[in-house]
């Protein structure tokens, strides 16, 4: 029985079946005009996931904004902002939800323009898979490399490279092979373990949901088939239990629970846990979920834990399993994606948010900046908008963290401007920072002579009429 029949004859059965499906979060990214919004529109249209009133509204809007020669412009399904429709580009991240008989999906349609790279990083932060679109006419471009690098930094393990607009290159197999080889050469330098390639035409529908007849030389799965079958359960960290405490629930004298969303791992009644940064230990007494008391909880679940002992745990602390402890330090090294028009300059104080922990701190130094075109490490004294650098970050309080590659939920943070309260950077922790380099401040005769020369030069510059004055040390 298919979904539509099940909805008609057994709505409770349909809801139960829908609830049991797993969820895939994925994003589309690539250069401007690579066809990201059109691709999502095609996925929704060919999967019969558009309501009749939506389709009618899109057909009406297509008369005004249509950038294609088709009956209606599929991109308008996700380009919802007026400015997006007028310019024919995506500006902000657009989210769409749909499901098939096999899986539920959340799509993040990310902007392709370099100016909005920060929006792409935001959209990618919770995704399991990235579809990187490449225009078959132009091949791998700067934004292709930039988005691939950010996807690898953000720990996305599954990449589908969709070579789009194959209809504009006469569905050439040779062109597809050229782009595949070019992308592989760049991707070999990145931390990407699972890369698939599929030639498509989002406008015409080839290899999106159905195979079509224009590329018989491609024997692989369609894009939808790949999305439905990719395995993501192995990506979850079920070993390192991490619960950032968001709220301490004390409704009466007999109950004191610690609320939060499990960032990693799983927990059972009776498990030994440690509260960090204090280091106090206890065991789990009860686990409460929105559906009542349960025996265990997993990553992604919102829960409340009670403990056997009355230990001091506050908002911003973290409960972890005692056998797999994270790091605790005030200084970390992290890759930072800078998201502000105002450049990041080391030494300035910012607000930092690690999971539920809010504190102040500073970016003490930039170890290097990464050139996204060549992945070359360059010396840098500041980070401009959309630039990425490995930085040493020092907080004003102890931070509980893991390496981002090991545990996403406790390995990331955001940087907030203290004056405007705007998020200006996103960080992925690579590990504990080493000792800061301390400059030698020993006073020597050479240093004294150098200081004397500088002081006299300043006197001559600002007080030229003091010709007889000379400082001697």
SULQUI-V807401 format. One record per helix or strand of 3 or more residues. SS is the DSSP state (alpha for helix, beta for strand). FROM is the first residue (numbers start at 1). TO is the last residue. Records with the same first field share a line. If there is no record, write none. Layout:
SS->FROM-TO  FROM-TO
This chain:
alpha->3-9  11-20  36-46  52-65  74-77  82-87  114-124  142-153  166-169  173-187  223-229  233-235  445-462
beta->23-30  94-99  104-109  129-135  158-164  194-199  242-244  247-252  255-264  266-268  272-276  280-289  292-294  296-298  302-307  318-321  327-338  349-354  357-370  388-401  412-416  423-432
